C-alpha cells in the first residue's frame, strides 16, 4: 500500500475528508491533492498528519484502538 493509500484509509477511519485534512495542515485542498498524487511526503509531513488527526505515527499510523493503517 502506498503512503497516499494509507493516508486515504486513515482519513476514512478518522472520519475526516482529504480536504479537511488539508485545511488542518494549513494547505489548500488542491496543494494537498497534488502532494498525494506525487507521493511526496516527508517524515515531518507524516508526523504532522498524525498529530492533527490524533493518531500515532511510527513509520505507520496506529489508531487509538491499536489498529494499524
PQR file of N, CA, C, O and H, with PARSE charges and radii, in Angstrom:
ATOM      1  N   UNK A   1       0.856  -1.172   0.000 -0.4000 1.5000
ATOM      2  CA  UNK A   1       0.000   0.000   0.000 -0.0000 2.0000
ATOM      3  C   UNK A   1       0.906   1.240   0.000  0.5500 1.7000
ATOM      4  O   UNK A   1       1.852   1.325   0.783 -0.5500 1.4000
ATOM      5  N   UNK A   2       0.610   2.181  -0.871 -0.4000 1.5000
ATOM      6  CA  UNK A   2       1.403   3.413  -0.935 -0.0000 2.0000
ATOM      7  C   UNK A   2       1.054   4.321   0.242  0.5500 1.7000
ATOM      8  O   UNK A   2       0.039   4.123   0.909 -0.5500 1.4000
ATOM      9  H   UNK A   2      -0.158   2.112  -1.507  0.4000 1.0000
ATOM     10  N   UNK A   3       1.889   5.302   0.485 -0.4000 1.5000
ATOM     11  CA  UNK A   3       1.623   6.232   1.584 -0.0000 2.0000
ATOM     12  C   UNK A   3       0.337   7.015   1.335  0.5500 1.7000
ATOM     13  O   UNK A   3      -0.411   7.287   2.275 -0.5500 1.4000
ATOM     14  H   UNK A   3       2.713   5.464  -0.058  0.4000 1.0000
ATOM     15  N   UNK A   4       0.071   7.381   0.081 -0.4000 1.5000
ATOM     16  CA  UNK A   4      -1.177   8.096  -0.223 -0.0000 2.0000
ATOM     17  C   UNK A   4      -2.385   7.210   0.050  0.5500 1.7000
ATOM     18  O   UNK A   4      -3.404   7.684   0.552 -0.5500 1.4000
ATOM     19  H   UNK A   4       0.679   7.160  -0.682  0.4000 1.0000
ATOM     20  N   UNK A   5      -2.273   5.922  -0.280 -0.4000 1.5000
ATOM     21  CA  UNK A   5      -3.368   4.995   0.014 -0.0000 2.0000
ATOM     22  C   UNK A   5      -3.556   4.868   1.522  0.5500 1.7000
ATOM     23  O   UNK A   5      -4.686   4.803   2.005 -0.5500 1.4000
ATOM     24  H   UNK A   5      -1.445   5.538  -0.688  0.4000 1.0000
ATOM     25  N   UNK A   6      -2.455   4.832   2.262 -0.4000 1.5000
ATOM     26  CA  UNK A   6      -2.546   4.761   3.719 -0.0000 2.0000
ATOM     27  C   UNK A   6      -3.224   6.010   4.283  0.5500 1.7000
ATOM     28  O   UNK A   6      -4.042   5.914   5.198 -0.5500 1.4000
ATOM     29  H   UNK A   6      -1.537   4.885   1.869  0.4000 1.0000
ATOM     30  N   UNK A   7      -2.887   7.168   3.744 -0.4000 1.5000
ATOM     31  CA  UNK A   7      -3.495   8.416   4.212 -0.0000 2.0000
ATOM     32  C   UNK A   7      -4.990   8.421   3.898  0.5500 1.7000
ATOM     33  O   UNK A   7      -5.788   8.881   4.715 -0.5500 1.4000
ATOM     34  H   UNK A   7      -2.222   7.245   3.001  0.4000 1.0000
ATOM     35  N   UNK A   8      -5.378   7.918   2.730 -0.4000 1.5000
ATOM     36  CA  UNK A   8      -6.803   7.844   2.382 -0.0000 2.0000
ATOM     37  C   UNK A   8      -7.551   6.943   3.357  0.5500 1.7000
ATOM     38  O   UNK A   8      -8.641   7.290   3.812 -0.5500 1.4000
ATOM     39  H   UNK A   8      -4.730   7.544   2.067  0.4000 1.0000
ATOM     40  N   UNK A   9      -6.975   5.789   3.680 -0.4000 1.5000
ATOM     41  CA  UNK A   9      -7.595   4.873   4.640 -0.0000 2.0000
ATOM     42  C   UNK A   9      -7.684   5.541   6.010  0.5500 1.7000
ATOM     43  O   UNK A   9      -8.703   5.442   6.694 -0.5500 1.4000
ATOM     44  H   UNK A   9      -6.089   5.506   3.310  0.4000 1.0000
ATOM     45  N   UNK A  10      -6.628   6.209   6.394 -0.4000 1.5000
ATOM     46  CA  UNK A  10      -6.604   6.909   7.675 -0.0000 2.0000
ATOM     47  C   UNK A  10      -7.711   7.955   7.749  0.5500 1.7000
ATOM     48  O   UNK A  10      -8.394   8.068   8.766 -0.5500 1.4000
ATOM     49  H   UNK A  10      -5.800   6.289   5.838  0.4000 1.0000
ATOM     50  N   UNK A  11      -7.887   8.714   6.678 -0.4000 1.5000
ATOM     51  CA  UNK A  11      -8.953   9.726   6.640 -0.0000 2.0000
ATOM     52  C   UNK A  11     -10.320   9.079   6.835  0.5500 1.7000
ATOM     53  O   UNK A  11     -11.145   9.574   7.604 -0.5500 1.4000
ATOM     54  H   UNK A  11      -7.332   8.622   5.852  0.4000 1.0000
ATOM     55  N   UNK A  12     -10.556   7.976   6.139 -0.4000 1.5000
ATOM     56  CA  UNK A  12     -11.840   7.278   6.268 -0.0000 2.0000
ATOM     57  C   UNK A  12     -12.032   6.800   7.705  0.5500 1.7000
ATOM     58  O   UNK A  12     -13.094   6.995   8.296 -0.5500 1.4000
ATOM     59  H   UNK A  12      -9.886   7.574   5.515  0.4000 1.0000
ATOM     60  N   UNK A  13     -11.003   6.176   8.258 -0.4000 1.5000
ATOM     61  CA  UNK A  13     -11.106   5.630   9.614 -0.0000 2.0000
ATOM     62  C   UNK A  13     -11.300   6.723  10.664  0.5500 1.7000
ATOM     63  O   UNK A  13     -11.937   6.498  11.693 -0.5500 1.4000
ATOM     64  H   UNK A  13     -10.140   6.017   7.778  0.4000 1.0000
ATOM     65  N   UNK A  14     -10.749   7.904  10.399 -0.4000 1.5000
ATOM     66  CA  UNK A  14     -10.871   9.026  11.349 -0.0000 2.0000
ATOM     67  C   UNK A  14     -12.073   9.916  11.049  0.5500 1.7000
ATOM     68  O   UNK A  14     -12.349  10.855  11.795 -0.5500 1.4000
ATOM     69  H   UNK A  14     -10.232   8.088   9.564  0.4000 1.0000
ATOM     70  N   UNK A  15     -12.796   9.626   9.958 -0.4000 1.5000
ATOM     71  CA  UNK A  15     -13.973  10.416   9.610 -0.0000 2.0000
ATOM     72  C   UNK A  15     -13.648  11.820   9.155  0.5500 1.7000
ATOM     73  O   UNK A  15     -14.405  12.756   9.411 -0.5500 1.4000
ATOM     74  H   UNK A  15     -12.572   8.863   9.352  0.4000 1.0000
ATOM     75  N   UNK A  16     -12.508  11.969   8.471 -0.4000 1.5000
ATOM     76  CA  UNK A  16     -12.056  13.281   8.003 -0.0000 2.0000
ATOM     77  C   UNK A  16     -11.841  13.206   6.499  0.5500 1.7000
ATOM     78  O   UNK A  16     -11.204  12.274   6.007 -0.5500 1.4000
ATOM     79  H   UNK A  16     -11.893  11.209   8.262  0.4000 1.0000
ATOM     80  N   UNK A  17     -12.365  14.176   5.770 -0.4000 1.5000
ATOM     81  CA  UNK A  17     -12.138  14.199   4.324 -0.0000 2.0000
ATOM     82  C   UNK A  17     -10.704  14.645   4.048  0.5500 1.7000
ATOM     83  O   UNK A  17     -10.057  15.254   4.899 -0.5500 1.4000
ATOM     84  H   UNK A  17     -12.882  14.933   6.170  0.4000 1.0000
ATOM     85  N   UNK A  18     -10.225  14.336   2.860 -0.4000 1.5000
ATOM     86  CA  UNK A  18      -8.887  14.791   2.474 -0.0000 2.0000
ATOM     87  C   UNK A  18      -8.829  16.315   2.450  0.5500 1.7000
ATOM     88  O   UNK A  18      -7.809  16.906   2.805 -0.5500 1.4000
ATOM     89  H   UNK A  18     -10.751  13.841   2.168  0.4000 1.0000
ATOM     90  N   UNK A  19      -9.921  16.950   2.032 -0.4000 1.5000
ATOM     91  CA  UNK A  19      -9.967  18.416   2.005 -0.0000 2.0000
ATOM     92  C   UNK A  19      -9.867  18.984   3.417  0.5500 1.7000
ATOM     93  O   UNK A  19      -9.174  19.978   3.639 -0.5500 1.4000
ATOM     94  H   UNK A  19     -10.750  16.470   1.744  0.4000 1.0000
ATOM     95  N   UNK A  20     -10.551  18.363   4.366 -0.4000 1.5000
ATOM     96  CA  UNK A  20     -10.481  18.817   5.761 -0.0000 2.0000
ATOM     97  C   UNK A  20      -9.085  18.588   6.326  0.5500 1.7000
ATOM     98  O   UNK A  20      -8.563  19.434   7.052 -0.5500 1.4000
ATOM     99  H   UNK A  20     -11.114  17.556   4.185  0.4000 1.0000
ATOM    100  N   UNK A  21      -8.487  17.465   6.003 -0.4000 1.5000
ATOM    101  CA  UNK A  21      -7.117  17.204   6.450 -0.0000 2.0000
ATOM    102  C   UNK A  21      -6.179  18.282   5.914  0.5500 1.7000
ATOM    103  O   UNK A  21      -5.328  18.795   6.641 -0.5500 1.4000
ATOM    104  H   UNK A  21      -8.911  16.778   5.413  0.4000 1.0000
ATOM    105  N   UNK A  22      -6.341  18.616   4.647 -0.4000 1.5000
ATOM    106  CA  UNK A  22      -5.511  19.671   4.046 -0.0000 2.0000
ATOM    107  C   UNK A  22      -5.663  20.973   4.827  0.5500 1.7000
ATOM    108  O   UNK A  22      -4.670  21.627   5.146 -0.5500 1.4000
ATOM    109  H   UNK A  22      -7.031  18.199   4.056  0.4000 1.0000
ATOM    110  N   UNK A  23      -6.893  21.346   5.133 -0.4000 1.5000
ATOM    111  CA  UNK A  23      -7.137  22.588   5.874 -0.0000 2.0000
ATOM    112  C   UNK A  23      -6.483  22.542   7.258  0.5500 1.7000
ATOM    113  O   UNK A  23      -5.886  23.523   7.701 -0.5500 1.4000
ATOM    114  H   UNK A  23      -7.700  20.814   4.875  0.4000 1.0000
ATOM    115  N   UNK A  24      -6.599  21.403   7.931 -0.4000 1.5000
ATOM    116  CA  UNK A  24      -5.988  21.263   9.256 -0.0000 2.0000
ATOM    117  C   UNK A  24      -4.465  21.369   9.189  0.5500 1.7000
ATOM    118  O   UNK A  24      -3.816  21.773  10.154 -0.5500 1.4000
ATOM    119  H   UNK A  24      -7.084  20.606   7.571  0.4000 1.0000
ATOM    120  N   UNK A  25      -3.910  21.003   8.045 -0.4000 1.5000
ATOM    121  CA  UNK A  25      -2.459  21.089   7.847 -0.0000 2.0000
ATOM    122  C   UNK A  25      -2.024  22.469   7.379  0.5500 1.7000
ATOM    123  O   UNK A  25      -0.831  22.738   7.242 -0.5500 1.4000
ATOM    124  H   UNK A  25      -4.437  20.675   7.261  0.4000 1.0000
ATOM    125  N   UNK A  26      -3.008  23.355   7.130 -0.4000 1.5000
ATOM    126  CA  UNK A  26      -2.692  24.697   6.658 -0.0000 2.0000
ATOM    127  C   UNK A  26      -2.385  24.753   5.180  0.5500 1.7000
ATOM    128  O   UNK A  26      -1.697  25.663   4.717 -0.5500 1.4000
ATOM    129  H   UNK A  26      -3.977  23.137   7.241  0.4000 1.0000
ATOM    130  N   UNK A  27      -2.894  23.780   4.430 -0.4000 1.5000
ATOM    131  CA  UNK A  27      -2.662  23.726   2.983 -0.0000 2.0000
ATOM    132  C   UNK A  27      -3.999  23.799   2.259  0.5500 1.7000
ATOM    133  O   UNK A  27      -5.046  23.504   2.836 -0.5500 1.4000
ATOM    134  H   UNK A  27      -3.453  23.041   4.805  0.4000 1.0000
ATOM    135  N   UNK A  28      -3.957  24.190   1.009 -0.4000 1.5000
ATOM    136  CA  UNK A  28      -5.184  24.166   0.219 -0.0000 2.0000
ATOM    137  C   UNK A  28      -5.456  22.717  -0.181  0.5500 1.7000
ATOM    138  O   UNK A  28      -4.520  21.929  -0.323 -0.5500 1.4000
ATOM    139  H   UNK A  28      -3.107  24.429   0.540  0.4000 1.0000
ATOM    140  N   UNK A  29      -6.732  22.357  -0.363 -0.4000 1.5000
ATOM    141  CA  UNK A  29      -7.039  21.002  -0.827 -0.0000 2.0000
ATOM    142  C   UNK A  29      -6.333  20.669  -2.145  0.5500 1.7000
ATOM    143  O   UNK A  29      -5.912  19.531  -2.354 -0.5500 1.4000
ATOM    144  H   UNK A  29      -7.492  22.997  -0.248  0.4000 1.0000
ATOM    145  N   UNK A  30      -6.204  21.658  -3.031 -0.4000 1.5000
ATOM    146  CA  UNK A  30      -5.543  21.421  -4.317 -0.0000 2.0000
ATOM    147  C   UNK A  30      -4.067  21.083  -4.119  0.5500 1.7000
ATOM    148  O   UNK A  30      -3.547  20.159  -4.744 -0.5500 1.4000
ATOM    149  H   UNK A  30      -6.546  22.582  -2.862  0.4000 1.0000
ATOM    150  N   UNK A  31      -3.407  21.825  -3.258 -0.4000 1.5000
ATOM    151  CA  UNK A  31      -1.993  21.580  -2.967 -0.0000 2.0000
ATOM    152  C   UNK A  31      -1.798  20.200  -2.340  0.5500 1.7000
ATOM    153  O   UNK A  31      -0.876  19.469  -2.701 -0.5500 1.4000
ATOM    154  H   UNK A  31      -3.830  22.575  -2.750  0.4000 1.0000
ATOM    155  N   UNK A  32      -2.673  19.854  -1.401 -0.4000 1.5000
ATOM    156  CA  UNK A  32      -2.574  18.555  -0.739 -0.0000 2.0000
ATOM    157  C   UNK A  32      -2.840  17.430  -1.733  0.5500 1.7000
ATOM    158  O   UNK A  32      -2.166  16.401  -1.703 -0.5500 1.4000
ATOM    159  H   UNK A  32      -3.422  20.448  -1.108  0.4000 1.0000
ATOM    160  N   UNK A  33      -3.820  17.622  -2.611 -0.4000 1.5000
ATOM    161  CA  UNK A  33      -4.131  16.613  -3.621 -0.0000 2.0000
ATOM    162  C   UNK A  33      -2.927  16.379  -4.537  0.5500 1.7000
ATOM    163  O   UNK A  33      -2.635  15.239  -4.900 -0.5500 1.4000
ATOM    164  H   UNK A  33      -4.368  18.459  -2.635  0.4000 1.0000
ATOM    165  N   UNK A  34      -2.240  17.438  -4.904 -0.4000 1.5000
ATOM    166  CA  UNK A  34      -1.037  17.305  -5.736 -0.0000 2.0000
ATOM    167  C   UNK A  34       0.034  16.502  -5.008  0.5500 1.7000
ATOM    168  O   UNK A  34       0.699  15.652  -5.600 -0.5500 1.4000
ATOM    169  H   UNK A  34      -2.476  18.364  -4.609  0.4000 1.0000
ATOM    170  N   UNK A  35       0.187  16.779  -3.729 -0.4000 1.5000
ATOM    171  CA  UNK A  35       1.164  16.046  -2.917 -0.0000 2.0000
ATOM    172  C   UNK A  35       0.788  14.565  -2.841  0.5500 1.7000
ATOM    173  O   UNK A  35       1.659  13.696  -2.890 -0.5500 1.4000
ATOM    174  H   UNK A  35      -0.353  17.470  -3.249  0.4000 1.0000
ATOM    175  N   UNK A  36      -0.500  14.285  -2.724 -0.4000 1.5000
ATOM    176  CA  UNK A  36      -0.972  12.895  -2.691 -0.0000 2.0000
ATOM    177  C   UNK A  36      -0.646  12.193  -4.009  0.5500 1.7000
ATOM    178  O   UNK A  36      -0.193  11.049  -4.006 -0.5500 1.4000
ATOM    179  H   UNK A  36      -1.207  14.990  -2.684  0.4000 1.0000
ATOM    180  N   UNK A  37      -0.871  12.864  -5.120 -0.4000 1.5000
ATOM    181  CA  UNK A  37      -0.606  12.259  -6.431 -0.0000 2.0000
ATOM    182  C   UNK A  37       0.880  12.003  -6.647  0.5500 1.7000
ATOM    183  O   UNK A  37       1.262  11.005  -7.257 -0.5500 1.4000
ATOM    184  H   UNK A  37      -1.239  13.794  -5.122  0.4000 1.0000
ATOM    185  N   UNK A  38       1.715  12.909  -6.142 -0.4000 1.5000
ATOM    186  CA  UNK A  38       3.166  12.777  -6.326 -0.0000 2.0000
ATOM    187  C   UNK A  38       3.804  11.852  -5.294  0.5500 1.7000
ATOM    188  O   UNK A  38       4.960  11.454  -5.446 -0.5500 1.4000
ATOM    189  H   UNK A  38       1.404  13.720  -5.646  0.4000 1.0000
ATOM    190  N   UNK A  39       3.059  11.509  -4.249 -0.4000 1.5000
ATOM    191  CA  UNK A  39       3.617  10.693  -3.163 -0.0000 2.0000
ATOM    192  C   UNK A  39       4.845  11.380  -2.562  0.5500 1.7000
ATOM    193  O   UNK A  39       5.852  10.731  -2.280 -0.5500 1.4000
ATOM    194  H   UNK A  39       2.121  11.832  -4.125  0.4000 1.0000
ATOM    195  N   UNK A  40       4.753  12.676  -2.372 -0.4000 1.5000
ATOM    196  CA  UNK A  40       5.933  13.445  -1.952 -0.0000 2.0000
ATOM    197  C   UNK A  40       5.839  13.907  -0.501  0.5500 1.7000
ATOM    198  O   UNK A  40       5.884  15.106  -0.225 -0.5500 1.4000
ATOM    199  H   UNK A  40       3.935  13.203  -2.601  0.4000 1.0000
ATOM    200  N   UNK A  41       5.709  12.970   0.414 -0.4000 1.5000
ATOM    201  CA  UNK A  41       5.599  13.295   1.832 -0.0000 2.0000
ATOM    202  C   UNK A  41       6.918  13.043   2.544  0.5500 1.7000
ATOM    203  O   UNK A  41       7.565  12.016   2.340 -0.5500 1.4000
ATOM    204  H   UNK A  41       5.673  11.996   0.190  0.4000 1.0000
ATOM    205  N   UNK A  42       7.305  13.991   3.378 -0.4000 1.5000
ATOM    206  CA  UNK A  42       8.471  13.796   4.231 -0.0000 2.0000
ATOM    207  C   UNK A  42       8.006  13.147   5.535  0.5500 1.7000
ATOM    208  O   UNK A  42       6.809  13.096   5.819 -0.5500 1.4000
ATOM    209  H   UNK A  42       6.779  14.826   3.544  0.4000 1.0000
ATOM    210  N   UNK A  43       8.943  12.661   6.308 -0.4000 1.5000
ATOM    211  CA  UNK A  43       8.600  12.116   7.620 -0.0000 2.0000
ATOM    212  C   UNK A  43       7.941  13.201   8.466  0.5500 1.7000
ATOM    213  O   UNK A  43       7.009  12.928   9.222 -0.5500 1.4000
ATOM    214  H   UNK A  43       9.916  12.702   6.077  0.4000 1.0000
ATOM    215  N   UNK A  44       8.429  14.426   8.333 -0.4000 1.5000
ATOM    216  CA  UNK A  44       7.832  15.535   9.082 -0.0000 2.0000
ATOM    217  C   UNK A  44       6.378  15.756   8.666  0.5500 1.7000
ATOM    218  O   UNK A  44       5.525  16.023   9.514 -0.5500 1.4000
ATOM    219  H   UNK A  44       9.186  14.648   7.719  0.4000 1.0000
ATOM    220  N   UNK A  45       6.088  15.646   7.362 -0.4000 1.5000
ATOM    221  CA  UNK A  45       4.702  15.758   6.885 -0.0000 2.0000
ATOM    222  C   UNK A  45       3.837  14.686   7.538  0.5500 1.7000
ATOM    223  O   UNK A  45       2.736  14.968   8.011 -0.5500 1.4000
ATOM    224  H   UNK A  45       6.781  15.429   6.674  0.4000 1.0000
ATOM    225  N   UNK A  46       4.339  13.466   7.560 -0.4000 1.5000
ATOM    226  CA  UNK A  46       3.574  12.345   8.112 -0.0000 2.0000
ATOM    227  C   UNK A  46       3.368  12.506   9.614  0.5500 1.7000
ATOM    228  O   UNK A  46       2.308  12.164  10.138 -0.5500 1.4000
ATOM    229  H   UNK A  46       5.233  13.237   7.176  0.4000 1.0000
ATOM    230  N   UNK A  47       4.365  13.018  10.298 -0.4000 1.5000
ATOM    231  CA  UNK A  47       4.215  13.279  11.734 -0.0000 2.0000
ATOM    232  C   UNK A  47       3.154  14.345  11.985  0.5500 1.7000
ATOM    233  O   UNK A  47       2.386  14.241  12.942 -0.5500 1.4000
ATOM    234  H   UNK A  47       5.226  13.296   9.873  0.4000 1.0000
ATOM    235  N   UNK A  48       3.104  15.363  11.139 -0.4000 1.5000
ATOM    236  CA  UNK A  48       2.098  16.420  11.295 -0.0000 2.0000
ATOM    237  C   UNK A  48       0.702  15.876  10.995  0.5500 1.7000
ATOM    238  O   UNK A  48      -0.257  16.220  11.685 -0.5500 1.4000
ATOM    239  H   UNK A  48       3.727  15.447  10.362  0.4000 1.0000
ATOM    240  N   UNK A  49       0.582  15.031   9.973 -0.4000 1.5000
ATOM    241  CA  UNK A  49      -0.706  14.403   9.662 -0.0000 2.0000
ATOM    242  C   UNK A  49      -1.185  13.614  10.874  0.5500 1.7000
ATOM    243  O   UNK A  49      -2.341  13.735  11.280 -0.5500 1.4000
ATOM    244  H   UNK A  49       1.362  14.752   9.412  0.4000 1.0000
ATOM    245  N   UNK A  50      -0.309  12.814  11.446 -0.4000 1.5000
ATOM    246  CA  UNK A  50      -0.668  12.032  12.630 -0.0000 2.0000
ATOM    247  C   UNK A  50      -1.101  12.945  13.769  0.5500 1.7000
ATOM    248  O   UNK A  50      -2.084  12.666  14.456 -0.5500 1.4000
ATOM    249  H   UNK A  50       0.630  12.716  11.116  0.4000 1.0000
ATOM    250  N   UNK A  51      -0.374  14.025  13.968 -0.4000 1.5000
ATOM    251  CA  UNK A  51      -0.678  14.957  15.051 -0.0000 2.0000
ATOM    252  C   UNK A  51      -2.057  15.585  14.885  0.5500 1.7000
ATOM    253  O   UNK A  51      -2.841  15.611  15.833 -0.5500 1.4000
ATOM    254  H   UNK A  51       0.425  14.252  13.410  0.4000 1.0000
ATOM    255  N   UNK A  52      -2.362  16.089  13.692 -0.4000 1.5000
ATOM    256  CA  UNK A  52      -3.659  16.766  13.510 -0.0000 2.0000
ATOM    257  C   UNK A  52      -4.825  15.784  13.550  0.5500 1.7000
ATOM    258  O   UNK A  52      -5.956  16.183  13.828 -0.5500 1.4000
ATOM    259  H   UNK A  52      -1.725  16.068  12.921  0.4000 1.0000
ATOM    260  N   UNK A  53      -4.567  14.502  13.276 -0.4000 1.5000
ATOM    261  CA  UNK A  53      -5.635  13.504  13.336 -0.0000 2.0000
ATOM    262  C   UNK A  53      -5.688  12.794  14.688  0.5500 1.7000
ATOM    263  O   UNK A  53      -6.585  11.989  14.940 -0.5500 1.4000
ATOM    264  H   UNK A  53      -3.648  14.177  13.050  0.4000 1.0000
ATOM    265  N   UNK A  54      -4.731  13.095  15.547 -0.4000 1.5000
ATOM    266  CA  UNK A  54      -4.736  12.497  16.880 -0.0000 2.0000
ATOM    267  C   UNK A  54      -4.388  11.024  16.892  0.5500 1.7000
ATOM    268  O   UNK A  54      -4.892  10.267  17.722 -0.5500 1.4000
ATOM    269  H   UNK A  54      -4.003  13.749  15.342  0.4000 1.0000
ATOM    270  N   UNK A  55      -3.522  10.613  15.967 -0.4000 1.5000
ATOM    271  CA  UNK A  55      -3.076   9.224  15.922 -0.0000 2.0000
ATOM    272  C   UNK A  55      -1.561   9.188  16.099  0.5500 1.7000
ATOM    273  O   UNK A  55      -0.888  10.216  16.022 -0.5500 1.4000
ATOM    274  H   UNK A  55      -3.113  11.228  15.293  0.4000 1.0000
ATOM    275  N   UNK A  56      -1.048   8.005  16.333 -0.4000 1.5000
ATOM    276  CA  UNK A  56       0.387   7.814  16.494 -0.0000 2.0000
ATOM    277  C   UNK A  56       1.006   7.465  15.146  0.5500 1.7000
ATOM    278  O   UNK A  56       0.403   6.745  14.350 -0.5500 1.4000
ATOM    279  H   UNK A  56      -1.595   7.170  16.396  0.4000 1.0000
ATOM    280  N   UNK A  57       2.198   7.970  14.891 -0.4000 1.5000
ATOM    281  CA  UNK A  57       2.930   7.613  13.673 -0.0000 2.0000
ATOM    282  C   UNK A  57       4.287   7.062  14.062  0.5500 1.7000
ATOM    283  O   UNK A  57       5.094   7.737  14.703 -0.5500 1.4000
ATOM    284  H   UNK A  57       2.688   8.555  15.537  0.4000 1.0000
ATOM    285  N   UNK A  58       4.522   5.824  13.662 -0.4000 1.5000
ATOM    286  CA  UNK A  58       5.799   5.175  13.914 -0.0000 2.0000
ATOM    287  C   UNK A  58       6.160   4.425  12.640  0.5500 1.7000
ATOM    288  O   UNK A  58       6.265   3.199  12.607 -0.5500 1.4000
ATOM    289  H   UNK A  58       3.867   5.276  13.141  0.4000 1.0000
ATOM    290  N   UNK A  59       6.345   5.220  11.598 -0.4000 1.5000
ATOM    291  CA  UNK A  59       6.528   4.706  10.239 -0.0000 2.0000
ATOM    292  C   UNK A  59       5.300   3.943   9.771  0.5500 1.7000
ATOM    293  O   UNK A  59       5.314   3.285   8.730 -0.5500 1.4000
ATOM    294  H   UNK A  59       6.260   6.216  11.625  0.4000 1.0000
ATOM    295  N   UNK A  60       4.248   4.043  10.553 -0.4000 1.5000
ATOM    296  CA  UNK A  60       2.925   3.551  10.210 -0.0000 2.0000
ATOM    297  C   UNK A  60       1.947   4.295  11.106  0.5500 1.7000
ATOM    298  O   UNK A  60       2.339   4.833  12.142 -0.5500 1.4000
ATOM    299  H   UNK A  60       4.237   4.577  11.398  0.4000 1.0000
ATOM    300  N   UNK A  61       0.703   4.330  10.723 -0.4000 1.5000
ATOM    301  CA  UNK A  61      -0.306   5.006  11.528 -0.0000 2.0000
ATOM    302  C   UNK A  61      -0.948   3.988  12.459  0.5500 1.7000
ATOM    303  O   UNK A  61      -1.287   2.880  12.043 -0.5500 1.4000
ATOM    304  H   UNK A  61       0.385   3.894   9.882  0.4000 1.0000
ATOM    305  N   UNK A  62      -1.113   4.371  13.720 -0.4000 1.5000
ATOM    306  CA  UNK A  62      -1.727   3.497  14.706 -0.0000 2.0000
ATOM    307  C   UNK A  62      -2.910   4.240  15.318  0.5500 1.7000
ATOM    308  O   UNK A  62      -2.740   5.280  15.954 -0.5500 1.4000
ATOM    309  H   UNK A  62      -0.839   5.271  14.058  0.4000 1.0000
ATOM    310  N   UNK A  63      -4.107   3.698  15.121 -0.4000 1.5000
ATOM    311  CA  UNK A  63      -5.328   4.317  15.630 -0.0000 2.0000
ATOM    312  C   UNK A  63      -5.432   4.122  17.138  0.5500 1.7000
ATOM    313  O   UNK A  63      -4.711   3.310  17.717 -0.5500 1.4000
ATOM    314  H   UNK A  63      -4.245   2.853  14.604  0.4000 1.0000
ATOM    315  N   UNK A  64      -6.316   4.857  17.756 -0.4000 1.5000
ATOM    316  CA  UNK A  64      -6.488   4.807  19.205 -0.0000 2.0000
ATOM    317  C   UNK A  64      -6.802   3.396  19.704  0.5500 1.7000
ATOM    318  O   UNK A  64      -6.421   3.033  20.817 -0.5500 1.4000
ATOM    319  H   UNK A  64      -6.901   5.517  17.286  0.4000 1.0000
ATOM    320  N   UNK A  65      -7.496   2.598  18.883 -0.4000 1.5000
ATOM    321  CA  UNK A  65      -7.846   1.235  19.287 -0.0000 2.0000
ATOM    322  C   UNK A  65      -6.729   0.235  19.000  0.5500 1.7000
ATOM    323  O   UNK A  65      -6.900  -0.964  19.220 -0.5500 1.4000
ATOM    324  H   UNK A  65      -7.806   2.893  17.979  0.4000 1.0000
ATOM    325  N   UNK A  66      -5.571   0.727  18.502 -0.4000 1.5000
ATOM    326  CA  UNK A  66      -4.425  -0.139  18.245 -0.0000 2.0000
ATOM    327  C   UNK A  66      -4.316  -0.649  16.826  0.5500 1.7000
ATOM    328  O   UNK A  66      -3.291  -1.222  16.458 -0.5500 1.4000
ATOM    329  H   UNK A  66      -5.433   1.701  18.323  0.4000 1.0000
ATOM    330  N   UNK A  67      -5.358  -0.453  16.012 -0.4000 1.5000
ATOM    331  CA  UNK A  67      -5.303  -0.880  14.613 -0.0000 2.0000
ATOM    332  C   UNK A  67      -4.246  -0.087  13.870  0.5500 1.7000
ATOM    333  O   UNK A  67      -4.067   1.109  14.105 -0.5500 1.4000
ATOM    334  H   UNK A  67      -6.190   0.013  16.312  0.4000 1.0000
ATOM    335  N   UNK A  68      -3.549  -0.762  12.972 -0.4000 1.5000
ATOM    336  CA  UNK A  68      -2.522  -0.099  12.169 -0.0000 2.0000
ATOM    337  C   UNK A  68      -3.023   0.097  10.753  0.5500 1.7000
ATOM    338  O   UNK A  68      -3.706  -0.761  10.193 -0.5500 1.4000
ATOM    339  H   UNK A  68      -3.694  -1.733  12.781  0.4000 1.0000
ATOM    340  N   UNK A  69      -2.674   1.241  10.181 -0.4000 1.5000
ATOM    341  CA  UNK A  69      -3.059   1.563   8.803 -0.0000 2.0000
ATOM    342  C   UNK A  69      -1.785   1.656   7.998  0.5500 1.7000
ATOM    343  O   UNK A  69      -1.832   1.918   6.796 -0.5500 1.4000
ATOM    344  H   UNK A  69      -2.119   1.938  10.635  0.4000 1.0000
TER
END
